Amino acid sequence: MNVFMKTIVSAAAVVSISSVSLAADSELVVFDWAGYEDPNFFQQYIDKHGDTPTYSFFSDEEEAFQKIRAGFKADLGHPCSQSVIKWREAGIIEPIDTSRLKNWDKVISNFKDMQGFNVNGEQWVVPIDWGATALTYRTDLVTDSEAATLQSFADPKFAGRVSLVDNVDDAYALGFLATGVTDWNKASMADLEKASAFLREVHKNVRTYWQDGAEVRSLMASGEIALSWSWNEVAVILESEGAPVAMNRDTKEGSSTWVCGYVMLKDGNGSKDKAYDFLNAWLEESSAQYIVTEWGYGHSHGGVMEAIGEENGFGTLESYSKNTLWQAPVSPKMREAMIKEFELIKAGF
């Protein structure tokens, strides 16, 4: 993607977040992360229907979950591996008819069978994207030694120069990693307290909790933010635009990994045919190549990942997630405590 096109997409994302939704084809409403409305992800859908879906955006899966539970209507949602079981057990999604997905046989088997994605032979998620949340930094403002540890997020040197993603799962991935926990399903409530204490120290340095990639990219491009806890796209796009920004997945404490996908929301008012057309567009080879090369994320398309994954920093999911905190589903008790504490931390308590 050239700089002009990235600017247009970024601007659209900012407008979309501030206005909650982006209206287009009313027969398909997609509840998604900002940035995923980039038409290059689903060009085949546009070619067939002459328009993009209508988008509504969320910045956090808990926010999305609560909004759907409260009656918000959409046809497709985009949760990640740690949330799918909760969404299914709450009865807000329905199984996917994989016979209607023409490239389903190209999807990597490990993704299809991920915890909660396939249950008793029914597919509840179409796995699409995967990647990391890691320390991202301005190479002209942060030294190599400072970029080598997550403790730098709490260093007073960076007061007002830090940004964290406004997402409870990513935030606690940072908190747990920084305090020595790499599997949050083995964490105790005492471990949670230590992670929360670290996040409270980081909060003293936080300029903003970002809600979409365009926001944090703008702040890092200008140099207002020196350190961010962010996804692949931030460093990949800024580096392509010539900004002195890099991501370090190999800090002393590590990084976090995740897999996300599309789900069919129950009782959506739109067209099922268009929903499957949209999913098929995402599973096209061209879409997979685009997200890997231009946004820096992995894709579930096995052929594409085999062809270009390694040269773009991806091996298998197993190798990519080695020595990271994997964002798997956590116990309801732990998750509720994380949600409560994160809101308090952001409020300064």
C-alpha positions as a Markdown table, in Angstrom:
| # | Residue | x | y | z |
|---|---|---|---|---|
| 1 | Met | 0.0 | 0.0 | 0.0 |
| 2 | Asn | 1.5 | 3.4 | -0.9 |
| 3 | Val | 1.7 | 6.2 | 1.6 |
| 4 | Phe | -1.3 | 8.0 | 0.2 |
| 5 | Met | -3.6 | 5.0 | 0.4 |
| 6 | Lys | -2.4 | 4.3 | 4.0 |
| 7 | Thr | -3.3 | 7.8 | 4.9 |
| 8 | Ile | -6.8 | 7.5 | 3.4 |
| 9 | Val | -7.3 | 4.2 | 5.3 |
| 10 | Ser | -6.0 | 5.7 | 8.5 |
| 11 | Ala | -8.2 | 8.7 | 8.2 |
| 12 | Ala | -11.2 | 6.5 | 7.5 |
| 13 | Ala | -10.5 | 4.5 | 10.6 |
| 14 | Val | -10.3 | 7.6 | 12.8 |
| 15 | Val | -13.6 | 8.9 | 11.4 |
| 16 | Ser | -15.2 | 5.5 | 11.8 |
| 17 | Ile | -14.2 | 5.2 | 15.5 |
| 18 | Ser | -15.5 | 8.7 | 16.3 |
| 19 | Ser | -18.8 | 8.2 | 14.5 |
| 20 | Val | -19.2 | 4.6 | 15.7 |
| 21 | Ser | -20.2 | 3.2 | 12.3 |
| 22 | Leu | -19.4 | 3.5 | 8.6 |
| 23 | Ala | -22.6 | 3.0 | 6.5 |
| 24 | Ala | -22.6 | 1.3 | 3.1 |
| 25 | Asp | -24.4 | -1.9 | 2.2 |
| 26 | Ser | -27.2 | -2.2 | 4.7 |
| 27 | Glu | -27.7 | -5.9 | 4.0 |
| 28 | Leu | -24.4 | -6.8 | 5.7 |
| 29 | Val | -23.3 | -5.2 | 9.0 |
| 30 | Val | -19.9 | -6.2 | 10.3 |
| 31 | Phe | -18.9 | -5.5 | 13.9 |
| 32 | Asp | -15.1 | -5.2 | 13.8 |
| 33 | Trp | -11.8 | -3.6 | 14.9 |
| 34 | Ala | -11.1 | -0.3 | 13.2 |
| 35 | Gly | -8.8 | -0.7 | 10.2 |
| 36 | Tyr | -10.4 | -3.9 | 9.0 |
| 37 | Glu | -12.7 | -1.9 | 6.7 |
| 38 | Asp | -9.8 | -1.6 | 4.3 |
| 39 | Pro | -11.4 | -2.7 | 1.0 |
| 40 | Asn | -8.3 | -4.6 | 0.0 |
| 41 | Phe | -9.2 | -7.2 | 2.6 |
| 42 | Phe | -12.5 | -8.2 | 0.8 |
| 43 | Gln | -12.1 | -6.9 | -2.8 |
| 44 | Gln | -14.0 | -9.9 | -4.2 |
| 45 | Tyr | -17.1 | -8.9 | -2.1 |
| 46 | Ile | -17.0 | -5.4 | -3.6 |
| 47 | Asp | -16.5 | -6.7 | -7.1 |
| 48 | Lys | -19.6 | -8.9 | -6.7 |
| 49 | His | -21.9 | -6.4 | -4.8 |
| 50 | Gly | -20.6 | -3.0 | -5.9 |
| 51 | Asp | -20.3 | -1.7 | -2.3 |
| 52 | Thr | -18.6 | -2.4 | 1.1 |
| 53 | Pro | -20.5 | -3.8 | 4.1 |
| 54 | Thr | -21.7 | -1.4 | 6.8 |
| 55 | Tyr | -19.2 | -1.3 | 9.6 |
| 56 | Ser | -19.6 | -0.7 | 13.3 |
| 57 | Phe | -16.4 | -0.7 | 15.4 |
| 58 | Phe | -15.3 | -1.7 | 18.9 |
| 59 | Ser | -11.9 | -1.2 | 20.6 |
| 60 | Asp | -12.2 | -4.1 | 23.1 |
| 61 | Glu | -13.9 | -7.5 | 22.9 |
| 62 | Glu | -15.6 | -7.0 | 26.3 |
| 63 | Glu | -17.1 | -3.8 | 25.0 |
| 64 | Ala | -18.3 | -5.7 | 21.9 |
| 65 | Phe | -19.7 | -8.6 | 24.0 |
| 66 | Gln | -21.7 | -6.3 | 26.2 |
| 67 | Lys | -23.1 | -4.3 | 23.3 |
| 68 | Ile | -24.3 | -7.5 | 21.6 |
| 69 | Arg | -25.8 | -8.8 | 24.8 |
| 70 | Ala | -27.6 | -5.5 | 25.2 |
| 71 | Gly | -29.3 | -6.0 | 21.8 |
| 72 | Phe | -27.0 | -4.5 | 19.2 |
| 73 | Lys | -27.6 | -6.2 | 15.8 |
| 74 | Ala | -24.9 | -7.1 | 13.4 |
| 75 | Asp | -24.3 | -10.0 | 11.1 |
| 76 | Leu | -20.6 | -10.8 | 11.6 |
| 77 | Gly | -18.2 | -10.2 | 14.5 |
| 78 | His | -14.5 | -10.4 | 14.8 |
| 79 | Pro | -13.4 | -11.8 | 18.3 |
| 80 | Cys | -10.1 | -13.4 | 19.1 |
| 81 | Ser | -9.1 | -16.7 | 20.6 |
| 82 | Gln | -9.6 | -15.7 | 24.3 |
| 83 | Ser | -13.2 | -14.6 | 23.8 |
| 84 | Val | -14.8 | -17.1 | 21.5 |
| 85 | Ile | -15.9 | -19.6 | 24.1 |
| 86 | Lys | -17.5 | -16.9 | 26.1 |
| 87 | Trp | -19.4 | -15.6 | 23.1 |
| 88 | Arg | -20.6 | -19.2 | 22.2 |
| 89 | Glu | -21.7 | -20.0 | 25.7 |
| 90 | Ala | -23.6 | -16.7 | 25.9 |
| 91 | Gly | -25.6 | -17.8 | 22.8 |
| 92 | Ile | -24.7 | -14.8 | 20.7 |
| 93 | Ile | -23.1 | -16.7 | 17.8 |
| 94 | Glu | -24.2 | -19.6 | 15.6 |
| 95 | Pro | -22.3 | -22.3 | 13.7 |
| 96 | Ile | -20.6 | -21.6 | 10.4 |
| 97 | Asp | -21.6 | -23.7 | 7.4 |
| 98 | Thr | -18.1 | -24.5 | 6.1 |
| 99 | Ser | -19.6 | -26.1 | 2.9 |
| 100 | Arg | -20.2 | -22.5 | 1.8 |
| 101 | Leu | -16.6 | -21.5 | 2.1 |
| 102 | Lys | -14.8 | -22.4 | -1.2 |
| 103 | Asn | -11.3 | -22.1 | 0.3 |
| 104 | Trp | -12.0 | -23.8 | 3.6 |
| 105 | Asp | -9.6 | -26.6 | 2.6 |
| 106 | Lys | -6.8 | -24.0 | 2.4 |
| 107 | Val | -7.3 | -22.9 | 6.0 |
| 108 | Ile | -4.5 | -24.3 | 8.2 |
| 109 | Ser | -5.9 | -27.2 | 10.3 |
| 110 | Asn | -4.4 | -26.0 | 13.6 |
| 111 | Phe | -6.5 | -22.8 | 13.3 |
| 112 | Lys | -9.7 | -24.6 | 12.4 |
| 113 | Asp | -9.4 | -26.8 | 15.5 |
| 114 | Met | -8.2 | -24.2 | 18.0 |
| 115 | Gln | -9.8 | -24.3 | 21.5 |
| 116 | Gly | -13.4 | -23.2 | 21.2 |
| 117 | Phe | -13.3 | -22.7 | 17.4 |
| 118 | Asn | -14.6 | -26.2 | 16.6 |
| 119 | Val | -16.9 | -27.9 | 19.1 |
| 120 | Asn | -18.4 | -31.3 | 18.6 |
| 121 | Gly | -17.9 | -31.1 | 14.9 |
| 122 | Glu | -19.5 | -27.6 | 14.5 |
| 123 | Gln | -17.3 | -24.7 | 13.4 |
| 124 | Trp | -18.0 | -21.5 | 15.3 |
| 125 | Val | -15.2 | -19.4 | 13.9 |
| 126 | Val | -13.6 | -18.7 | 10.5 |
| 127 | Pro | -10.0 | -18.1 | 11.6 |
| 128 | Ile | -8.4 | -15.2 | 9.7 |
| 129 | Asp | -5.6 | -13.2 | 11.2 |
| 130 | Trp | -2.9 | -13.8 | 13.8 |
| 131 | Gly | 0.0 | -11.8 | 15.2 |
| 132 | Ala | 1.6 | -10.3 | 18.2 |
| 133 | Thr | 1.3 | -7.5 | 20.8 |
| 134 | Ala | 4.7 | -6.3 | 21.6 |
| 135 | Leu | 7.0 | -3.4 | 22.6 |
| 136 | Thr | 7.1 | -1.0 | 19.7 |
| 137 | Tyr | 9.4 | 2.0 | 19.9 |
| 138 | Arg | 11.0 | 5.0 | 18.2 |
| 139 | Thr | 14.5 | 3.9 | 17.5 |
| 140 | Asp | 15.7 | 7.5 | 17.8 |
| 141 | Leu | 14.2 | 8.1 | 21.2 |
| 142 | Val | 14.7 | 4.7 | 22.9 |
| 143 | Thr | 18.0 | 3.0 | 23.3 |
| 144 | Asp | 18.6 | -0.7 | 22.4 |
| 145 | Ser | 18.9 | -1.6 | 26.1 |
| 146 | Glu | 15.6 | 0.2 | 26.9 |
| 147 | Ala | 13.9 | -1.5 | 24.0 |
| 148 | Ala | 15.1 | -4.9 | 25.4 |
| 149 | Thr | 12.8 | -4.9 | 28.5 |
| 150 | Leu | 9.2 | -4.3 | 29.2 |
| 151 | Gln | 10.2 | -2.6 | 32.4 |
| 152 | Ser | 10.9 | 0.5 | 30.3 |
| 153 | Phe | 7.1 | 1.1 | 30.1 |
| 154 | Ala | 7.3 | 2.1 | 33.8 |
| 155 | Asp | 10.6 | 4.0 | 33.6 |
| 156 | Pro | 9.9 | 7.7 | 34.7 |
| 157 | Lys | 12.1 | 8.8 | 31.8 |
| 158 | Phe | 9.1 | 8.0 | 29.5 |
| 159 | Ala | 6.5 | 10.0 | 31.5 |
| 160 | Gly | 3.9 | 11.1 | 29.0 |
| 161 | Arg | 5.6 | 9.2 | 26.2 |
| 162 | Val | 3.9 | 5.8 | 26.5 |
| 163 | Ser | 0.8 | 4.5 | 24.8 |
| 164 | Leu | -1.0 | 1.2 | 25.6 |
| 165 | Val | -3.8 | -0.4 | 23.6 |
| 166 | Asp | -7.2 | 0.1 | 25.3 |
| 167 | Asn | -7.8 | -3.6 | 25.5 |
| 168 | Val | -8.0 | -5.6 | 28.7 |
| 169 | Asp | -6.4 | -8.8 | 27.2 |
| 170 | Asp | -3.5 | -7.0 | 25.7 |
| 171 | Ala | -3.0 | -4.8 | 28.8 |
| 172 | Tyr | -2.8 | -7.8 | 31.1 |
| 173 | Ala | -0.6 | -9.7 | 28.6 |
| 174 | Leu | 1.9 | -6.9 | 29.3 |
| 175 | Gly | 1.3 | -6.9 | 33.0 |
| 176 | Phe | 1.7 | -10.6 | 33.4 |
| 177 | Leu | 4.8 | -10.8 | 31.2 |
| 178 | Ala | 6.5 | -7.9 | 33.0 |
| 179 | Thr | 6.0 | -9.7 | 36.3 |
| 180 | Gly | 7.2 | -13.1 | 35.2 |
| 181 | Val | 4.0 | -14.9 | 34.1 |
| 182 | Thr | 3.9 | -16.4 | 30.7 |
| 183 | Asp | 0.7 | -18.5 | 31.0 |
| 184 | Trp | -2.2 | -16.6 | 32.5 |
| 185 | Asn | -4.2 | -19.8 | 33.0 |
| 186 | Lys | -1.7 | -20.8 | 35.6 |
| 187 | Ala | -1.7 | -17.4 | 37.3 |
| 188 | Ser | -3.0 | -16.9 | 40.8 |
| 189 | Met | -5.0 | -13.9 | 42.1 |
| 190 | Ala | -1.7 | -12.9 | 43.7 |
| 191 | Asp | -0.1 | -12.9 | 40.3 |
| 192 | Leu | -3.0 | -10.7 | 39.0 |
| 193 | Glu | -2.3 | -8.3 | 41.8 |
| 194 | Lys | 1.4 | -8.0 | 40.8 |
| 195 | Ala | 0.4 | -7.5 | 37.1 |
| 196 | Ser | -2.1 | -4.8 | 38.2 |
| 197 | Ala | 0.5 | -3.1 | 40.3 |
| 198 | Phe | 2.9 | -3.0 | 37.3 |
| 199 | Leu | 0.1 | -1.5 | 35.1 |
| 200 | Arg | -0.5 | 1.1 | 37.7 |
| 201 | Glu | 3.1 | 2.1 | 37.5 |
| 202 | Val | 2.9 | 2.2 | 33.7 |
| 203 | His | -0.2 | 4.3 | 33.9 |
| 204 | Lys | 1.9 | 7.2 | 35.4 |
| 205 | Asn | 3.7 | 7.3 | 32.0 |
| 206 | Val | 0.7 | 6.8 | 29.7 |
| 207 | Arg | -0.2 | 9.6 | 27.4 |
| 208 | Thr | -3.1 | 7.7 | 25.9 |
| 209 | Tyr | -4.8 | 4.3 | 25.7 |
| 210 | Trp | -5.2 | 3.9 | 22.0 |
| 211 | Gln | -8.3 | 2.4 | 20.4 |
| 212 | Asp | -7.2 | 1.9 | 16.7 |
| 213 | Gly | -3.9 | 1.6 | 14.9 |
| 214 | Ala | -4.2 | 4.9 | 13.1 |
| 215 | Glu | -4.3 | 6.8 | 16.4 |
| 216 | Val | -1.1 | 5.3 | 17.8 |
| 217 | Arg | 0.7 | 5.4 | 14.4 |
| 218 | Ser | 0.0 | 9.2 | 14.2 |
| 219 | Leu | 1.4 | 9.7 | 17.7 |
| 220 | Met | 4.5 | 7.6 | 17.0 |
| 221 | Ala | 5.1 | 9.2 | 13.6 |
| 222 | Ser | 5.2 | 12.6 | 15.2 |
| 223 | Gly | 7.5 | 11.5 | 18.1 |
| 224 | Glu | 4.9 | 12.3 | 20.8 |
| 225 | Ile | 5.0 | 8.6 | 21.8 |
| 226 | Ala | 8.3 | 6.9 | 22.2 |
| 227 | Leu | 7.0 | 3.5 | 23.5 |
| 228 | Ser | 3.8 | 1.7 | 22.7 |
| 229 | Trp | 2.4 | -1.8 | 23.4 |
| 230 | Ser | 0.9 | -2.5 | 20.1 |
| 231 | Trp | 0.1 | -4.9 | 17.2 |
| 232 | Asn | 2.2 | -5.8 | 14.1 |
| 233 | Glu | 0.6 | -3.2 | 11.9 |
| 234 | Val | 1.9 | -0.2 | 13.8 |
| 235 | Ala | 5.6 | -0.9 | 13.2 |
| 236 | Val | 5.1 | -2.4 | 9.7 |
| 237 | Ile | 3.2 | 0.5 | 8.3 |
| 238 | Leu | 5.4 | 3.2 | 10.0 |
| 239 | Glu | 8.6 | 1.5 | 8.8 |
| 240 | Ser | 7.2 | 1.4 | 5.2 |
| 241 | Glu | 6.6 | 5.2 | 5.5 |
| 242 | Gly | 10.2 | 5.8 | 6.6 |
| 243 | Ala | 9.5 | 6.5 | 10.3 |
| 244 | Pro | 12.2 | 5.3 | 12.8 |
| 245 | Val | 10.0 | 2.8 | 14.4 |
| 246 | Ala | 10.5 | -0.9 | 15.2 |
| 247 | Met | 8.8 | -3.8 | 17.1 |
| 248 | Asn | 10.7 | -6.0 | 19.5 |
| 249 | Arg | 9.0 | -9.4 | 20.1 |
| 250 | Asp | 12.1 | -10.7 | 21.9 |
| 251 | Thr | 12.4 | -8.5 | 24.9 |
| 252 | Lys | 13.8 | -10.1 | 28.1 |
| 253 | Glu | 10.2 | -10.8 | 29.3 |
| 254 | Gly | 8.7 | -11.7 | 25.8 |
| 255 | Ser | 5.6 | -10.7 | 23.9 |
| 256 | Ser | 2.1 | -11.9 | 23.4 |
| 257 | Thr | 0.4 | -13.7 | 20.6 |
| 258 | Trp | -3.2 | -14.1 | 19.4 |
| 259 | Val | -5.5 | -15.5 | 16.7 |
| 260 | Cys | -8.8 | -13.8 | 15.6 |
| 261 | Gly | -11.5 | -14.7 | 13.2 |
| 262 | Tyr | -15.1 | -14.0 | 12.0 |
| 263 | Val | -18.2 | -15.4 | 13.7 |
| 264 | Met | -21.8 | -15.4 | 12.5 |
| 265 | Leu | -23.8 | -13.4 | 15.0 |
| 266 | Lys | -27.1 | -14.8 | 16.0 |
| 267 | Asp | -30.3 | -13.1 | 14.9 |
| 268 | Gly | -28.6 | -10.7 | 12.5 |
| 269 | Asn | -30.9 | -8.8 | 10.2 |
| 270 | Gly | -28.8 | -9.0 | 7.1 |
| 271 | Ser | -28.2 | -11.3 | 4.2 |
| 272 | Lys | -26.6 | -14.7 | 5.0 |
| 273 | Asp | -25.6 | -15.0 | 1.4 |
| 274 | Lys | -23.7 | -11.7 | 1.6 |
| 275 | Ala | -22.1 | -12.8 | 4.9 |
| 276 | Tyr | -20.7 | -15.9 | 3.2 |
| 277 | Asp | -19.6 | -13.8 | 0.2 |
| 278 | Phe | -17.7 | -11.6 | 2.7 |
| 279 | Leu | -16.0 | -14.6 | 4.4 |
| 280 | Asn | -15.1 | -16.1 | 1.0 |
| 281 | Ala | -13.5 | -12.8 | 0.0 |
| 282 | Trp | -11.4 | -12.8 | 3.2 |
| 283 | Leu | -10.2 | -16.4 | 2.4 |
| 284 | Glu | -9.0 | -15.4 | -1.1 |
| 285 | Glu | -5.3 | -15.7 | -1.7 |
| 286 | Ser | -5.1 | -12.0 | -2.7 |
| 287 | Ser | -6.6 | -11.0 | 0.7 |
| 288 | Ala | -4.1 | -13.2 | 2.6 |
| 289 | Gln | -1.2 | -11.8 | 0.7 |
| 290 | Tyr | -2.3 | -8.3 | 1.3 |
| 291 | Ile | -2.7 | -8.6 | 5.1 |
| 292 | Val | 0.7 | -10.3 | 5.4 |
| 293 | Thr | 2.7 | -7.9 | 3.2 |
| 294 | Glu | 1.0 | -4.6 | 3.9 |
| 295 | Trp | -0.3 | -4.9 | 7.5 |
| 296 | Gly | 2.2 | -7.3 | 8.9 |
| 297 | Tyr | -0.3 | -9.9 | 10.2 |
| 298 | Gly | -0.3 | -13.6 | 9.6 |
| 299 | His | -3.3 | -15.2 | 7.7 |
| 300 | Ser | -4.9 | -18.6 | 8.1 |
| 301 | His | -4.5 | -19.4 | 4.3 |
| 302 | Gly | -1.9 | -22.2 | 4.4 |
| 303 | Gly | -0.7 | -21.8 | 0.8 |
| 304 | Val | 0.0 | -18.1 | 1.2 |
| 305 | Met | 1.8 | -18.6 | 4.5 |
| 306 | Glu | 3.9 | -21.3 | 3.1 |
| 307 | Ala | 4.8 | -19.1 | 0.1 |
| 308 | Ile | 5.5 | -15.8 | 1.8 |
| 309 | Gly | 5.2 | -16.3 | 5.6 |
| 310 | Glu | 8.8 | -16.8 | 6.4 |
| 311 | Glu | 10.1 | -13.8 | 4.4 |
| 312 | Asn | 7.6 | -11.7 | 6.3 |
| 313 | Gly | 8.6 | -12.8 | 9.8 |
| 314 | Phe | 6.2 | -15.8 | 10.2 |
| 315 | Gly | 6.8 | -19.5 | 10.5 |
| 316 | Thr | 4.2 | -21.8 | 11.9 |
| 317 | Leu | 1.8 | -20.6 | 14.7 |
| 318 | Glu | 3.7 | -22.9 | 17.1 |
| 319 | Ser | 7.1 | -21.3 | 16.3 |
| 320 | Tyr | 5.7 | -17.8 | 16.2 |
| 321 | Ser | 4.0 | -18.2 | 19.6 |
| 322 | Lys | 7.0 | -19.9 | 21.3 |
| 323 | Asn | 8.1 | -18.2 | 24.4 |
| 324 | Thr | 5.2 | -15.8 | 24.3 |
| 325 | Leu | 2.1 | -15.3 | 26.4 |
| 326 | Trp | -0.6 | -16.9 | 24.4 |
| 327 | Gln | -4.0 | -15.2 | 24.7 |
| 328 | Ala | -6.0 | -18.3 | 25.4 |
| 329 | Pro | -9.4 | -18.2 | 27.2 |
| 330 | Val | -9.0 | -17.5 | 31.0 |
| 331 | Ser | -11.3 | -18.6 | 33.8 |
| 332 | Pro | -14.4 | -16.4 | 34.3 |
| 333 | Lys | -13.2 | -15.4 | 37.7 |
| 334 | Met | -9.8 | -14.2 | 36.5 |
| 335 | Arg | -11.3 | -12.4 | 33.5 |
| 336 | Glu | -13.9 | -10.5 | 35.5 |
| 337 | Ala | -11.1 | -9.4 | 37.9 |
| 338 | Met | -9.0 | -8.3 | 35.0 |
| 339 | Ile | -11.8 | -6.2 | 33.5 |
| 340 | Lys | -12.6 | -4.6 | 36.9 |
| 341 | Glu | -9.0 | -3.8 | 37.7 |
| 342 | Phe | -8.2 | -2.4 | 34.2 |
| 343 | Glu | -11.1 | 0.1 | 34.4 |
| 344 | Leu | -9.8 | 1.2 | 37.8 |
| 345 | Ile | -6.2 | 1.6 | 36.5 |
| 346 | Lys | -7.3 | 3.7 | 33.5 |
| 347 | Ala | -9.3 | 5.9 | 35.9 |
| 348 | Gly | -6.2 | 6.5 | 38.0 |
| 349 | Phe | -7.1 | 4.2 | 40.9 |
